[in-house]
Amino acid sequence: MRTRPALVGCYGLQAAAAVLLYGVVVFLPQRLGQIGIESPFLVSLYTVAMMAAMSLVGLVYAKLRAAAGYPALLRTAALTWVAAFALLGLVDQPWLIVVAPVLFGIGQGIAFPALTVLVGEAAPAELRGQATSLSGTANFAGQFVSPLLLGPVIGATSITTGFLMAAGLSLVVLLALSGMRDTPREAAAPASPDAPDTTADSSGARRA
């Protein structure tokens, strides 16, 4: 991490994403209770919507990566987080609130694979396994810290204020990503001069 500072940034983003994820998991049911949605089945549908969005993004992630670089993908993810938490903190209509976990799921579905690959690319080849395993540490640390950060704020103010605070954190992430630049894609490697000649016909004779 001392020699590859990009890893620190990736781990920080993974921890922030985990903080935000558990902010939704822990406090969304309480927010739904405030607007009259208390049935466990109905509450679970909001979480299902988030997970379904994450899964669907996973199915098309390869196409997204082919169309955009990592900075654009991560900025898109952060933007969806800002919008999701703003909705959770500002609206009271159930049909609008369900949009929030869907947006957040889209952002998580984009950020998770992008950050995983970036960690692998930033680490030296001989330490790639260790660097990737530390991604789990960053995620678990974010999960642990999430209620400790948001809980006291929500306890002293309100759930909506806590969600607006999460929107502010997402905005900070978005601004931090504004300076991220994509690395140029590697050009196709030239053919080796020692590569076998493929211009010979089936009899082994050279073609004219």
N, C-alpha and C positions, 0 to 999 in steps of 0.2 A: 504493500500500500504506500510505502514511502517513495518507492521508485515509480509507481504508476498511479498518480493522483486521480486519474480518470476513474479508477476503481472506487475511490472515496465518494465521488459524485454519484456513481451508480448505486452504491449501497445506501447513500442518503436518500435517493429517490425511492428505492425499494422500501426503506423504513417509513418514509412519508406516505407511500401508497398503502402500507399496512395500517398506519394510524388512521387514515381516512376510511379504509375498508371496515375496520372494527368500530369506527364512529357510526357507520351506517348499521352494522349488525346489532350493536348494543342499543342504540338510541332511536332507531327508526320505529320499532314497535311502540315505544312510549309516545313518539310523535303521532303515530296513527291513533293511539288511544285518545289523544287530545281532540281529534276530529271525529270521534265516534266509531272508529274501526277497532273493535276489541276481540272479534272472533279469531281464535288461533288459526283457523283455516284461511281466512281472508288476509290476515297478517302475513302468513307464510307465502301467499301468492306474490307479495311485493318482493320477498327475497328470491323466490323462484324466477321472477322477471329479471332480476339482476344477474343471477347465475346463467339464465338462458341467453342473455345478451352477451355475457363473457364467452360462452360456448360458441355462439354463432360467429363472433368476431374471430375466434380461433380457426374456424373453418375457412375464412377468407383472408387470414393474416398474410399468407404468402403473396396474394395478389396486392394487398396493401403495401407490403414491403417492396414489391417490384415497382410500385408506382411512386413511392416516396422514400426519403431517407429517414434515418433514425431521429434526427432533430424534429422533423415535421411530424412524425408519428407521436413522439413524446409530447410535443406542444399540443397536438390534437387531444391526447389523453388528458392533459392538465386542463384544457379548456372544457372538456366534458365534466370534469370534476367541479370546476367553478360553477358551471350551469346547474349541476345536480344539487349541490349544497345550497345554492341560492334559491332554488325551488323549494327545497325542504325547509328553509328558514323563512320564506316569504309567502307561500301560498297555503290555502286551507282546503282546496277542493281535492277530493280523493283521486279523481281522474287525472289531475295535473301532477299530484304527488307521485303517482305511479311512473310518470316519465322520469323522475329523478333517479330511482335505482336502475332503470334501463340505461340512462345516460352514463351513470357511474360504472355500470357493468361493461359498457362499450369501452370506456377509458381504461378500465383494468385489463380487459381483454387485449388491448393494444400495448399497454405499458409492460405487462408481465413478460411476454416473450421477447420484446425489444430489449429490456434491461438484462434479461438472462443472457442473450447473445452478446450484448455489449460488454458484460463482465467477462465472458469467455474470450472476447477479442482483445480486451485491455490487459489481460494477464499474460505473463510469459508462458510458453507452451508447457514447460516442466512444472509449473505451479497452477495450471488451469483447473485441475480438480479441487485444489484447496480453495482457490478464489471462488469457484462456483458454490462450494459448500458454505462459504461465508455469506452467500446470498440468503440462505436459510436463517442464519444468525440475525441478519438485518431485518428480515421479515418478522421473526419472532420478537425481536426487540421492539419493533413498531407496534405489534399487537399488544405487548405488555404495557407500553407507554400510553397507548391510545386512551383508555379510560382514566388514566392518571392525569392526562392533559385536559381532556374534554369534560370529565366528570365534575371537577371542582368548579369549572366555569358554568356548566349547566346547573349545578347545585346552587350557585350563588346568583344566577340570573334566570335563564329559561332554556328549554331545549332548542327553541328557534335561534336563540343567541349563540348556542354552541354550534349549531349548523352554519350560521353565518361566520363564525370564527373559522370553521373548517373551510368555508368558501374562501376566506382570506388567506389561509395557508395554501390552498390550491392556487390562488392567484400569485403568491410568492414563488411557488414552484414554476408557474408559467413564465413569470418574469425572469427567473434564473435560467430557464431554458432558452430565452430569447437570444442569448449569446452563443449557444451551442452551434457548432458548424459540423456538417457532415464530412466524413473522410471520403476522398475520391474512390470510386470503385476500381478495383484492379482491372487492368486491361487484360485481354486474352493473352496467354503466354505464347510466344512465338514457337513455331515448330523446331524441335531440336535438329541440328544438322546431322546427328547420328541416328535419327529416326529411320526405321526401315522404309525403303522405297516401295510405294504402293502403286507404282505405275506399271509394274510388270504384269503380263497376262498370265493365264492359268498355266501356260507351258514354261513360264520362267523367263521368256525372252523379253527384252526391252521393247517397249512400244516406240515407234518413230516419233 
